[in-house]
């Protein structure tokens, strides 16, 4: 089974920061996996084949896209793209206006990419890492194309729309994994 991963990095970062704060985790100690309000990833996963939920799907991971935005010039955008590439993502980074909470480019581009790859038959299963209810029509349409859709995100209380696990073929709550691996990473960096 061929698998593609689509990460709403803006949504993941906003909710991950809230989860970290609620658990007294100082994410700033690890610039490899975190840049405030721009991107966040779970340390110690050991590459894309360990992305939450993709491990539950037999087959090969073709590509993992990470969509986010950043305030700054082209050099700042390039720096974020390079950071995400080092984490083995195909980075989709948009310039965001100062003071804007989110960039419309993220949601729209993720939706366009997930749909177009489904219509082009480029994957059999998609892993969507997002918690917004805005993605419900996308999931339903991709499933209509005969694809398996797995959603991975934090559980209730940290941005998960209650309908997402009901619409997805599979759901993976990575709240505990996020807390455990970030705690381990922070402790290791303090030594």
HELIX and SHEET records of a PDB file:
HELIX    1   1 UNK A    9  UNK A   22  1                                  14    
HELIX    2   2 UNK A   27  UNK A   29  5                                   3    
HELIX    3   3 UNK A   48  UNK A   50  5                                   3    
HELIX    4   4 UNK A   54  UNK A   56  5                                   3    
HELIX    5   5 UNK A   74  UNK A   86  1                                  13    
HELIX    6   6 UNK A  104  UNK A  119  1                                  16    
HELIX    7   7 UNK A  133  UNK A  135  5                                   3    
HELIX    8   8 UNK A  136  UNK A  144  1                                   9    
HELIX    9   9 UNK A  164  UNK A  167  1                                   4    
HELIX   10  10 UNK A  175  UNK A  190  1                                  16    
SHEET    1   A 6 UNK A  90  UNK A  95  0                                        
SHEET    2   A 6 UNK A  60  UNK A  70  1                                        
SHEET    3   A 6 UNK A   2  UNK A   8  1                                        
SHEET    4   A 6 UNK A 125  UNK A 129  1                                        
SHEET    5   A 6 UNK A 148  UNK A 153  1                                        
SHEET    6   A 6 UNK A 170  UNK A 173  1                                        
SHEET    1   B 2 UNK A  34  UNK A  35  0                                        
SHEET    2   B 2 UNK A  39  UNK A  40 -1                                        
END                                                                             
